[in-house]
Amino acid sequence: MTLDEVIDLALDGNSVLFLGSGFSVGAVNKCGEKFLTGESLKRYFAKKCEELSEEEYAKYNLADITEYYIDQPSLSFSEKESRKQNLIHELQDLFCVSGVEDYHNVILSVPWKRIYTTNYDDVVEFSSKGSENERVPIVLSASIQEYIKKNICVHLNGYIKELSVQTMKDEFKLLDSSYTKSTLQGNPWFDYMKEDFFAADRVVVIGYSFSTSDLEINRIFLLPNIKQKIVIISYPEIQKEKMTANRLKKYGTLYTPGMQGFAERIEGCRKKFRPSPLEEKPFLSFCEYEPTSLALEKPTFEEYNQFYVYGKYKQNIFFHNDGHSSNPYESIVYRKQVTDFVQRYQEQSRKVFLITSDLGNGKTIFCEMLKREVHKFCRVFVFLRDTEGLAEEVERISQIKENVLVIIEDCYSSLHILSYFSYHPMQHITFLMTTRMSLSSHVRIRIKEELELRQKELLEIPLQKLEDEECRGLAEIFCREQLRKGYSEEALYHRFTNECKSSMANIILDLLEAQQIKDRLEKLMASTMRPEMKDVREVVILGMCISTWKLSLTRDDLFFLLKVDNSAETEIEERVVLKELIGGDNTTEELFVKSSIIAEYMVKHVVDVGDLCYILKKTIEALDRSYRSNSRYEETLKAIISHANYACFTSKQEDTQKISTIKDLYESVRKFKFYRDNPFYWEQYASACIDAGDFDTAKICIRNAYDCAKEKEHFVPFQIETVEARCYLEQAKDNICGLSAKEILSDYITEAQKLLLRHYHHEGNNKRYSISIAEKIFDLYEEKKSELTVEDFSQYIKIMKTFSAKWGISKDVEEIEERELESFLKSAQMSMDDANKQILLTKKRNARKPKKSFSE
């Protein structure tokens, strides 16, 4: 790219300017002198330390010398304070501007999106004062939400006009103590600078030397997606300084017109510049919802079938039923939670609504319904994909004056987006996010961390089950449209509520069975078993895993990780069903949803477990080589090893071959770098072994998980403890006939209780999972209560009372957790009441037994 093309991009307003001390060359300070930089500034303060030898001068840097100047041991407290004040005045004389060169004015007249500088001086502010691009100076302690919308210049090392005794100690990077007290990493402005660089068309660097003292900044410049945008402006003579020029070229593309020459090129380009006629760039990361103005026609039978069987739908699936008061739609069931959401949203007390359910229970359609309801009183933006312009689009959304609802579906792999919003004022923004039920605890914690939410600002809304009226409505649709032949409306209602347990996913699977679609899918999968179809088979199986387990992988990732060629992609393109299963892009204007229910069925019931594990190991091996440079791959390595993915294979004890194959998968990836010392991996391995009834191996994995956890600073093993508690209770259940009631009570239930109580209240603990494990105690009690003695019953009551006392005091639980906790505590009380009743009955039985006579 030529320098003129760089300037054209900058004039468009989406480039960032980064300045070092060299940019201030030519400016004059309050004393009428040129700025002191680097070595000359060090020499200036060294002269004030009269006893400093030349040897010491050469040995120490500017920060050490200025620190020594104000804090010499021989000085009294008052002398030290006086020197600090003198230092402040001297620095202000040295770095406050009284005049700049014309080239400063020209360069700073460009509409830079933002300016970042390592300089203390006010050259930028002085030059831009009174112009349309006047800059507000920002230091790192300033509120990012308050100032991010303004035309700013961020001073990374402190700003001369903000200098005080206090700022000298921390944010003004001059003294050695100020360098050691604060780092840039983790500061919101520094983190935002990185996102600014990612989003910018170009990052123009002037006067910055990339010295080793600025390693934190330099690392950002070296990030691959940023380095390609870096433009370094330097003086012509630098080409003769081979080592210096070579160092600069390491960080970006070097141009050498000098600042005067750069300003002249800007003036020349400005005369020919033609701004874009578009007022705003189109959104790419987000899409703003706009209701269709077209009249919708009632769906055809084929469109009904495509929606309910394959999850593929057109806008007309939302055809209105004006004559029905409880369901405004003709073709789908209106969810009660939509009304609940709208009411709560209008209360404006919640910042985040988290929609949770297992796969295939209607989270996507719920979001579609909500868009149509809430767009009347707010603007709705839906997150589509992560692009380079994400940070800029978030900034634009945050500047909207009206209320905004941001929808992020399957948010587990997109939670980092929230950090972009956290930099901006969010009073008018509400988030609607969806996730799998199994991930909800982790997701809630991350959301609260990213947005710094209070407890009641997040509300979880479960969609796991259809309400009774919703089942009736769905039965009416299925009967009317003849989607399930041979059943009356009433018979369908009872089938949905009983056999399908009011689960939308189960209802769809039942529909697949009825339409013999399963047979067709099995034949289709069988067709990929031919040797020449090996690549296709691998792509399809991994594609279905991506859809079923919501792995953070794209279509391109899929082909890259499996190292398959274009012939596999061509074959898939020709097979429409295969394309849907791996989530092919929809190129029409129709809305498109991947059939994750079919994919899940295929993974669980059709795909050979041996093929599945072979492909997963191949994928893990490729991910393990690349995860350090790709955060999505790291998330995938965690998700792909979750034991919940394999529970359907390991839960049936009689299928020993499948169980052995899954355990072999865990064992085969044990030495990969990501898993080797990872407590999460060992914990998941243990969980899979518990599913399989292999408790000895599970205990070894649990010990390994604890050992790995000890190596991690501040790691709290609450999840490992819950898995260990489950191991105790499942082992007791598995050996129910071989263990005495006393053994189960003292060696298994008591140990599990200790583990479940230890870190129950930790903010990261999945309390619902802990509760579900504790509920297994009730089953053991029922199985063994006929064998318990009065003493055993008393011990059991004590255990239940401890649960009630320790868990009943919870004040930090979500509404949905609170309901489950109340249910557990109620069951615990009923169990204790029964134990007390059994004690009375046992005592009565013992009292009625005839006493043995003396002779006997």
N, C-alpha and C positions, 0 to 999 in steps of 0.2 A: 504494500500500500504506500502511495506517495504521501509526502507531508501535506500537500494540499488536500488530499482525501481525508487525512486525519483531521485537519482543520474544519473541513465541511461537516464531519461528524460532530465535532465540538460545537459548531455554530447551531447544530440541531438541538442542543440542550441536554444531551444524555451522556455526556462524558464528564469524568472526574479529574480534577487537578490536584496533584500531590506535590508539595513544595518542601525543599530542604534549604539549608542556610545560603546556598549559592544563589537562590532567587533574589535575596535581598541586596546583592551586589549593585552598587550605584545609588542606593538609598542613603539619606543623610539623617543622623540622629539629632537630638535636641541640642547637643553641643556643637552642631555644625560639622561633625566629622562622619566619615564613613564607618559603617558597622564593623566591629571587631568580630572575627569568626575564628573558630578552631584554635590554632596555635597562638595567634595574637591575643585572644581573650585569656588563654591560659597564662601567657607571659605577663599580661596586665595585672592579674591577681597575684602572681608569684612575686612580683616586685613589692607588693604590700606585705609579704611575709619575709621580713628582712633577714631572718636567720636561716632561710631556706637555701641550701647549697645547690650548685648547678647539677650535681649528681642526683639529688633528690628531685629537682625539677624535671630532669629527664626521665626519672623512674615513675613519677606519679602523673595521673591525668587531671583534667580540669576539675572534676567533681571532688577528688581528694584534696586538691589545693584550696578550693573555696571553702570546703568543710574545715580544713585546718585554720584558715584565715579567721573564721568566726568562733572557733572552738579550741583555741590553743590552751593547753593546761595551765599556763602561767597567768591567764586572764581571769579577773574576778567575774562574778555573775553579772554585775552592772556593765562591765566592759564588754562582755560577750553580747549582751542585749543591745548595747550601743553599736557594736560592729554589725549586728544583724540589720539594724535600721539604716546604718550607713550603706551597707551592701545593697539594700532595697533601693535607696535613692540613686546610688551609682548605676545600678542595672537599669533603672528607668531612664537615666540620662543617656545610657549607652544604647538602649533598644527602643525607646519611643521615637517615632519618626517625625521629622520636620519637613522632609521633602523626598520625592521619588522621581524616577526617570519616566519619560514618556512610554518606554516599552513596558514598564509595569502597568501603566494605565490601560494600554492596548490589550495586553494579555488578560488582565483582570476584567476587561469589558466583555469578554466572551461569556455567554450564559452557561457557565459550568454548573452541572447538576449539584455538586458540592465541592468544597475545597478542604483538603486536609494538609496540615503542615507540622513539621517538627520544630518550627521556629517560635521563639518567644515574642518576636517583634510584632508591630502592628502595621506592617507594610500593606497587607491585604486590606485591612479596615480603612487605613488612611487613603489608599488609592481609590477604593470603591465608594467612599463616602459621597453621598449626594447623587450617585448614579442609580440607574434602574436596577443594577446588580449589587447594590450596597450590601455588605456582608456583616452579619452579627457574629462577634467572636464567641466561641464555645470552648470551655475547658472540660476535662473528663468528669468532673464532679457535677456538671449541669444535668438537669433532668432531660433525658432523651425524648420523653413524650411531650414535654413542654416546648422544645425547640426544634424538633425534627422537621416540622413543616416550614420553618423559616429559611431564608437565604443565609446560610451559615458558613463559617470557616472554623473547622475544628482544630484546636491547638493541642497536639498530642503530648507535648512536653511542658505545657503551661503557657500562660499569656501574661505579658509584661504588665498590663494594667490591672491584672487580678493578683499581682504579687503582694504577699504579706508575710509576716513571720510564720503564720500557720501554713500557708500554701507552699512556702519555701521548704517545709519539712516533707511534703508529700507530692503534690501534683506538679510543682514547678521543678523540672528535672535539671537541677544544677549541682546540688550537693550530693555527696556519696550516699547520705542517709535517705535522700528522696528517691534515689535509684533502687535502693534495697527495700524500701518500705512498700513500694507499689509496682505492680507489673501491669502491662497493657492487657495481657490475656485475661479474658473474663469481664473486662470493662464493657458496658453496653455500647459505647461509642466506637471502641476498637472493633468489637464484633460486627457492628453495623457497617464499619468501613469495609470490612471484607465482603459483606453482602453487596455494598455499593459497587465494589470493584467487579463482582460477578455480573451485576446487572448493567454496568456501563458499556457503552459502545467502545470507548477507549479510556485508558487511564494515562494522562499526560503527566510525566514526572520532570520537574525542573529543579536543578540545584541540589539534588539529593545524592549522596556519595555511596549509599549502600554499605556503610562501614560495619564492622563486626560488633560495634556497640549497640546496633539497632537490629539484633537478630530476630526479635519478635515481629517487627515490621517486614523484614526481608523474607521471612518464611511465607508470608502472604503473597508477596510478589512472585514467588517461585511456584505457587500452585498452578498446575497445568492450564486450567481454564481461565486463569487470570494472566499468566505470563504472556499468552498470545495477544493480549490486549494492551500490554505496556508499551508506551511510547516515551523514550527518554530524550529530552532536549538538552544539548550541551554545546560548548564552545568549539569552534573549528579546530583549534590547536590540540584538542584532546586526542585526535587521531595519531599524533606523534607520541603520545604517552601510552605506549602499547599495553602495559599491564592494567592501567586505569580503564582504558577503552574496553579491554577484554573483560574486566569485571562488570562493567555496565552492560555489555552485550549478553552477559549471562542472565540478566534479569528482564531484558526486553529488546525492542528494536531501537537502535541508536540513530538519532538525527543530529547534525552538528551545524545548525545555522547561527547559533548564539542567540541570546535573548533579543537583541536588536533585530537580527535577521528573522527570527520567529515572529516578532511583532509586525514586521513589514509584510511577511507572507500572510498573516492574519488580515491585515488591511486589504491586501490584494484579493484574497478569497472572499472577503465580506462584500466587495463590490459585485462579484459574480454570483453570490450565494442566492439560491431560491429555496425558501423554506417549504416544507411539506404542506400541501393544502389541507391535510387532515388535521383537525383540531386535536385529536388524541389518537395514539396508537391503538389498534384493536387488542383486546385481552386475549392472551394465549394460555396462561396458567389457570385463569378463571373464565367462567361464562356467566354473563348476567341473564337471569331468567326473564323472558318476555312472553307473556301469554299469547297464544295463537289467535288471530282474528278470523281464521277460516272456520266455516261451519263444519262440524264433525258429523260424519255418518256413522250409524251403528256398525260395529264390527261384523265381519262375515264369520261363518263357522270356522273357516281356515285360520282367520286372524285370532279367534278365541283359542283355537288349538295351539297356534304358535306361541301365544302368550302363556297359557297355563302349562303347556308341556315343555317348551323350550326357553321360556322367559324372554322371547323376542316380541316386542310390541310397537305399535304405532300410536300416534297421538289419540286416535279415535277410541282407544281402550278407555279413555276418560270421558266418553260420551255421557252427557248428563241425563239423569232420570228425574225430570222436574216434578213428577207426580208422587215421589216417594220421600217422605219427610225425614226418615232416619238414614237413608242412603242416597246421596245425590248422584251416584254413578249407576249406569245401567249394567256395566260389564264387570265391575270389581266390587269388592266389599270395602265399605268405608270403615276405617279403623277408629275406634273410640278415642284412642290416644291422640288423634289429630285434634279433636276438640279440646282435649286436656292441654295439649301443647299451646294452642292458640290462646287459651285463657291465661295460662301461666306466662306466656311471652308478653302479653299486654300488661301484665303486672310489673314487668321490667325489674324483677328482683333476681333473675337468674342470668348468668353470663354464658353458661354452656349447658346445652341439653345433649345428653349422651344416650343414643338409641341402641339398645342391645338385644341380640337374639342369636340363636344358633343359625347355621347356614340355611338359607331358603325359606325364612319365615317372614319375608316381606319388608326388609329395611329399605330397599331401593324404591319400591312402590310407595311406601310411607313418605319418603322424601319428596317424591313426585306429587303426592296429594298435598303435602304441606306447601310446596311452591305455589300451587294454585289457590291456596287459602290465604297465605300471608302476604302475597305480593300486593294486595290491596292497601296495606298500611306500612310496608317497608320495601326496600330494594333487596333482591335476592341474588347472591353470587354463589356459584357452584365451583368448587375446586376440580380441575380437570387433570392437570399434570404439572410436574416440576420443570420449569424452563428457566433460562438465564434471566428473564425479565420478572421473575417471581417477586423479588423485593420491591421493584418499582410498581408492580400492579397492586401489591399490598398497600403501598404508600398512597396510591391513587384511591383505593377503596376507603382508606382511613380518612381521606380528605372530604369524603361525601358528607353533606350536611344532614341528610335524612337518616332515619334508622336503617340499619343494614343487617341482614341475616346471611351469614356465611355457612354454606353446607360443605362438609368434608366427609365423604363416604369412605368406609373401610379405612378409618383414620390411623390405624396402628402404625403403618409405614410412612405416614405423612404428618406425624406430630411435630416435626421440626418446623413446619409452616407457622405454628403458633408463635415461635420466637420472633418471626418477622413482624407479626401484629403487635407483640409486646413492646416494640420500640415506639409505637404510635399511640395517641389518645384513642381509647376504645369505648368511651362512654356510650356511644350510639351503636356499637357492634355487638351482636349476639351470635354464638356459634351453635350449629346443629351438627353433631358428629355421630357416626355410626361405627359399631365394632361388634365382633363376635362376643358372645357371653363369656367365653373362657378367657378373653383378653381384657375384660372390662376393668378389673382391679388395677392391673398395670397401667392401662390407658388413663384411668381416673387420676392416678398419682402423677403421671407425666403431664397431664393437662393442668393440674393445680400448680405444678412446678413452673411450667412454661409461662402461665398467665398470672401466677401469684394470687390464686383465688382463695377466698374464704370458704369455709365448709359449705355453707348454704347457697353458694353461687353456682354450684354444679348440681344438676338433677339428672339422675339416670331413669330412663323410661324403657321398661322391658316390653318386647313384642313377641315373647316366646310362644304365647298361646292366643288363639282366637277366643273372643268372648262368645257366650252362648248365642246372642243375637247375630253375631258375625257368622257363626257356623250355619245358622238358619238362612242368612242372606246368601251365603256361598252355595248352599244346597239348592236354593231357588234358582240361582244362575245356572248351575250345572244341569239341573233338571230341565229348565226352559230351553237351554241351548243344546241339549242332548249330548253333553260331554261325557256323561256316565250312564250309558243305556242300561235298562233293566231295573232301575231303581226309581221309586217314587221320591218326591221331595222329602217326605218324613223319614223314609228309609235312609236317604243320603245323610240327612241331619244326624241320625243316630250312628251311622257309620263314621262320620267325621268326628263326633264327640267321643265315641267308644273305641273303635279299632284304631283310628288315627290320633286319638288323644288331643283333639283340638289343635293339632300342629299343622300349619300350612305346608311345611316340608313333607310331612307324612302323607298329607292329602295328595300332593303332586306325585309322590312315589307310588301311591295307590292308583292314581290315574295312569301312570306309565305302565303299571302291571296290567291294567284293564285293556289298554290299547295295544298290548303286545309290542310296545316300543323297545322294551328290554331285549326281546329276542333279536330285533333288528340291530341294536347296538352291539350285542354280543357277536353277531355275525360280522359286523363291521370291524370290530376289534380283532376277530379271528383272521380277517383278510390281511392284517398287518403282520401276521406271523411268518409270512414267506421270507426267506433269507434276504431277498433283494429289497424288502421293505423295512430293514432293520433301523435305518435312520428315521423313517417316518414313525415307526413304533416308538422310538425313544422320544421324539418330539411330542407325540400325542400324549404319552404317559406323563412326561414332565409337565406338559401344558395343562393336563387335568389336575395335577398336584398343585400347580400355581393357582388354578381357579378354586379348588376345594379348600386349600390351606391358606389362601390369600398371601402367597409368598411375594416378596417385594422385587419381582423380576418382570422385565418387559419381554416383549416378543423377540427383540434383538438379543437380549441376554440369553434367552432360551437357545437360540441357534449358536451363539458364541460359546456358551458353556458346554454344549454337547458336541461342538466341533462338527456339525453336519453341513453338507453343501447345499446348493440351491435346488438340487433335484428333489430333496425332501420337501422343501417349501412349495415347489411346483405341484407335487403330488397332493399336498394338503389343500392348496388353493382349488384343486379340481374336486375335492371332496368336501362339500359344504358342511356336513355334520362335524367332520374332523376340525374344520376351520373354526366352527363355533366352540367346540370343546376346548381349544387352546386359546380362545379369546382373540380371534382375528379382528382387525380394525373394521369398523362399520363405515363404509364409504358413502352410504346414502344419507338422506336427511332424516330418516327414521331413527327414533331412539332405539338403542340396542343394549340388551343385558345378556351377559354370558350365562349359559345354563349350568350354574354351579351345582344344582341338585343332580342333574344327569352325570356331571363330572364326578361328583361324590359317589354316586351309585357305582359308576364304572371303576373307580379306584378301590372301593370296598369289596365289590362282588364279581367284577369281570377281569380286571387286570391280574395277571399272575404275580404273586408276591415276590417270587424270585426275580422276575423282570423289573418289578418296581424297585426292589432294593439295589439291584445292579445299577439302574439308572440314577438312583438317588446317591449312591456312593460316587459314581462318576461326576455328578453335579457338585457334590460336597468337595471332592478333590479339586475341581476347578475353582470353586468359590474360595477354598482355603488358600489358594495361591494369590488371590486378587483382593481379598476383603480389606486389606490395609489401605487401599486407595479408593475404596467404594463403600460408603456407609450402608447402602442398600444391601450389599452382599453380606455385611456383618449381621444385619437384621434377618436375612434369609437363613444364615447358618444357625441362628437361634431357633427360628420358626420351624425349620425343616427337621430338627431333632426332637421337637416336642412329642412326648409320649402319647398325647391325646390323638395325634395323627394315626397312631398304630393300635389304639385300644381295640378297634374292631377286629384286628387280627389276633390279638393276644388274650382276649377275654374268654374265649372258648377253650377250655382245658384239653378237650379231645383233639383239637387240631394242632398236634405237636409239631408238624412240619412247618406251618406258618409261624408258630411261636419261635421255633429254632432259627428261622430265616431272619425274623425281626431282630432277635438278640444278636445274630451274626452281624447285622448291619451296624448296630451300636458298637460291637466289638471291633469291627473293621475300620471304624473312623476314630478309634480311641487315641491314636498317636498323631492325628492331624494337629497342627499348631493351635488352631482356634479352640479345640476341645480338650487337649491334653491336660491342662491345669485349670479347666473351667468348671466351677462347682455346679453351674446350671446343667452342663452336659451329664455329669455324674448323677445328679438328682433326677434327670429325665430317664437315664438308663435304669436307675433304681425303680422308677415308677413303672417302666415297661416290664421289668422283672416281677414286680408285685402283681401286675395284671396277669402275668403268665403263671403266677403261683410259685415262682422260683425265689423264695425268701432268703436263702443263703447268699445268692449272688446279689440280691437287692441290698443286703446288709453290708457287703463289701463295697458296693457303689456308694452307699450312704457314708461310710467311713471315708472314702476317697473325697466325697463332696465336702465333708467337714475339714479334711486336711487342706484341700485347695482353698477353702474359705478363709482359713487361718492366715494364708499368705496375702490376702487382700485387705488393705487397710480399711477400717471402719465397716467391714462386711458383717451384717447381722444375718445369721443362718435361719431365719424364721421359716422360709419355704422348705429347707432341708428337714427341719424339725417336724413340719406338718407331714411330709412324705414319710418320715420315720414313724410317726404316730400311725399313719395309715398302714404301714408295714406290720406293726404290732397287731392292729385290729383285724386286718385281712388274714394274717397268719393264724390268729385265734379262731376266726370263722372257718378257715380251711381245715383246721384240726379240731373242730368243735367236739367230735366224738372221742378223740384221743386225749383230751385235756379235761381235768376236773374243773368244776365251777370255781373252786378256790384258786387254782392256778390261773385261770382266765382273768379273774378279778385282780389278783395281786401282781401277776407277772406281765399282763398284757394291758388291761384297761387302765390300771394305775399308772403304768409307764407312759401310755399314750396321753393320759390326762396331763401329766407333767409337761410333756412336749407341747401340747396344744395351748397350755396356759402361759408358757414361758414368754413368748413374744406376740401374743395375740393382739395387743394394743399398738404394736409397731405400725407406723403410718403406711408402710409398704406391704403389710400382710394382707393377703386375700382372705378377708374374714368369712366370706361366704364359703370358701373352700374349707376353711378350718371348721366351720359349723357342720358342713356336709360330712366331714370325717368323724366329728364327735357324734353325729347321729347314728353311726354304726354301733355305738355302745348300746343303744336301745335294743337292737336286734340280738346282740349277744346276751343281754339280760333276759330277754324273752325266751331265748333258747335254753338258758341254764338256770332259770329262777327256781325250777322244781328241785334243784340240787343244793340250793343255797341254805346255809344255816342262819340263825338269828344274827350271829356275829357278822356273817357275810352281807346280809341285807343292810345292817347298820353301816358297814364300810361302803357299800354301794350308795346309800343315802348321803353319806359324807362327801363322796366324789361328786354327786349331782349338786349338792349344796355349794360346793366350791366352784363348780362351773357357773352356777346362778349368781354367786356373789362376785366372782371375778369378771364375768362377761356382762352381767346385768348393769354394771356401772358405766358402760360405754356411753360416751357423749359425742364421739367423733365418727359415728357411723352414718352412712348414706341412708336415704329413705328405704331403698330396696333391701339393704342389709338389715335395717331395723326390723322390717317385716319378717325376714328369715330368722333373725335372732329372737324375736318375740315368739315365733313358732317353736324354736328349739327350747326356749325357757318354759313354754307351756307344756311341751312334751316331757321335759325334765321333771316338772312339777307332777305331772300325771304318773310318771314312772316312780317318783318318790312316794306318792300316795299309794301306789300299788305295793311298793316295797314295805311300807308301814302296815298295810293290810295283810301282807304275807307274814310279817312278824307276829301280828296278833293271831292269825290262823295257826301258825307253827306253835306258838305258846299254848293255844287251846288244845291242839292235838297232843302236845307233850303232857299237858295237865290231865288229859283223859286216859293216858296210858296207865294201866294198873301197875302199882309199885310191886317190886319183887319182895316176897316174904323173906324172913330171916333165914328160914331153912333152905330156901332156894339159893 
